[in-house]
Amino acid sequence: MPNQINKTAQNFLENSQVIIESLEGTLLRLYVSYEQHDISDAKAKAMLSVCEMLASAALEDIESASAKTILDISMIVSRATGILYTLEELSRLDLAKGYTAAAINGLTLACSTLNELLEVAVDYVMKGGEHDTTP
């Protein structure tokens, strides 16, 4: 039974990786368009709404994986939650354009870091929680 639980957790984590990669790509496109002033505020808000949906879906999968494994992945849950909350705040476009672009760029970097953490978690779950100490 533990193998099936680990497999389920692994599937949730891998799915969240795919979603985070999509979120990262969407944020990057939004950043470039917003930085170059090639996008209206309405279009930026629409893209941020898509980003929120992606972040929410990723967080849901990460939380599901967290419930299915004995591993403590609370740091990953916290980071995904932070990304979602930041997107929700940013979607109002209350900041000056330069600050909004910088925040979008920061979220892109946060997604990249989260994806790396997810990769480590997937490897760890695949090995049944065993830590590989080989260099």
C-alpha positions as CSV (number, residue, x, y, z in Angstrom):
1,M,0.0,0.0,0.0
2,P,2.8,2.6,0.7
3,N,4.0,2.2,-2.9
4,Q,0.5,3.1,-4.2
5,I,0.4,6.1,-1.9
6,N,3.8,7.2,-3.1
7,K,2.7,6.7,-6.7
8,T,-0.4,8.9,-6.1
9,A,1.7,11.6,-4.5
10,Q,4.2,11.4,-7.3
11,N,1.4,11.8,-9.9
12,F,0.1,14.9,-8.1
13,L,3.6,16.4,-7.8
14,E,4.4,15.7,-11.5
15,N,1.0,17.2,-12.5
16,S,1.7,20.3,-10.5
17,Q,5.2,20.6,-12.2
18,V,3.5,20.7,-15.6
19,I,1.1,23.4,-14.4
20,I,3.9,25.4,-12.8
21,E,5.9,25.2,-16.1
22,S,2.8,26.5,-17.9
23,L,2.4,29.3,-15.3
24,E,6.0,30.2,-15.7
25,G,5.7,30.5,-19.4
26,T,2.6,32.6,-19.2
27,L,4.2,34.9,-16.7
28,L,7.2,35.3,-18.9
29,R,5.1,36.2,-21.9
30,L,3.1,38.7,-19.7
31,Y,6.3,40.2,-18.4
32,V,7.8,40.8,-21.9
33,S,4.5,42.3,-23.2
34,Y,4.0,44.4,-20.1
35,E,7.6,45.6,-19.9
36,Q,7.5,46.6,-23.6
37,H,4.1,48.3,-23.1
38,D,2.7,46.1,-25.9
39,I,-0.3,45.1,-23.8
40,S,-3.4,46.8,-22.4
41,D,-4.3,46.7,-18.8
42,A,-7.4,44.7,-19.7
43,K,-5.3,42.1,-21.5
44,A,-2.8,42.0,-18.6
45,K,-5.6,41.5,-16.1
46,A,-7.0,38.6,-18.3
47,M,-3.6,37.0,-18.4
48,L,-3.1,37.4,-14.7
49,S,-6.5,35.7,-14.2
50,V,-5.3,32.8,-16.3
51,C,-2.1,32.7,-14.1
52,E,-4.3,32.7,-10.9
53,M,-6.2,29.7,-12.3
54,L,-3.0,27.9,-13.0
55,A,-1.5,28.7,-9.6
56,S,-4.7,27.6,-7.9
57,A,-4.6,24.2,-9.8
58,A,-1.0,23.7,-9.0
59,L,-1.6,24.5,-5.3
60,E,-4.5,22.0,-5.2
61,D,-2.3,19.2,-6.6
62,I,0.5,20.0,-4.2
63,E,-1.8,20.0,-1.3
64,S,-3.3,16.7,-2.5
65,A,0.2,15.2,-2.8
66,S,1.0,16.5,0.7
67,A,-2.0,14.6,2.1
68,K,-0.8,11.4,0.3
69,T,2.7,11.3,1.5
70,I,4.5,11.1,4.8
71,L,7.0,13.6,3.5
72,D,6.9,17.1,4.9
73,I,6.4,19.3,1.9
74,S,4.9,22.2,3.8
75,M,7.6,24.5,2.4
76,I,6.4,23.7,-1.2
77,V,2.8,24.3,-0.2
78,S,3.8,27.6,1.4
79,R,5.6,28.7,-1.7
80,A,2.8,27.8,-4.0
81,T,0.3,29.6,-1.7
82,G,2.5,32.7,-1.8
83,I,2.6,32.7,-5.6
84,L,-1.2,32.4,-5.7
85,Y,-1.7,35.2,-3.2
86,T,0.8,37.4,-4.9
87,L,-1.0,36.9,-8.2
88,E,-4.4,37.7,-6.6
89,E,-2.9,41.0,-5.2
90,L,-1.1,41.8,-8.5
91,S,-4.2,41.3,-10.6
92,R,-5.6,44.6,-9.5
93,L,-2.7,46.4,-11.2
94,D,-2.5,48.8,-8.3
95,L,1.2,49.2,-8.7
96,A,3.0,51.6,-11.1
97,K,3.7,49.8,-14.4
98,G,7.4,49.4,-13.7
99,Y,6.7,47.8,-10.3
100,T,4.1,45.5,-11.7
101,A,6.6,44.3,-14.4
102,A,9.2,43.7,-11.7
103,A,6.6,41.8,-9.6
104,I,5.7,39.6,-12.6
105,N,9.4,38.9,-13.2
106,G,9.8,38.0,-9.6
107,L,6.9,35.6,-9.8
108,T,8.5,34.0,-12.8
109,L,11.6,33.4,-10.8
110,A,9.6,32.1,-7.9
111,C,7.9,29.6,-10.2
112,S,11.2,28.4,-11.4
113,T,12.4,27.8,-7.9
114,L,9.1,26.1,-7.0
115,N,9.5,23.8,-10.0
116,E,13.0,22.8,-8.8
117,L,11.6,22.0,-5.4
118,L,8.9,19.9,-7.0
119,E,11.5,18.0,-9.0
120,V,13.4,17.1,-5.8
121,A,10.1,16.1,-4.1
122,V,9.2,13.9,-7.0
123,D,12.6,12.2,-6.9
124,Y,12.3,11.7,-3.2
125,V,8.8,10.2,-3.4
126,M,9.8,7.9,-6.3
127,K,12.5,6.5,-4.1
128,G,10.0,5.8,-1.4
129,G,11.4,8.5,0.9
130,E,15.0,7.3,0.8
131,H,17.6,9.9,0.6
132,D,20.3,9.4,-2.0
133,T,23.6,10.6,-0.7
134,T,25.7,9.7,-3.8
135,P,27.3,12.8,-5.4
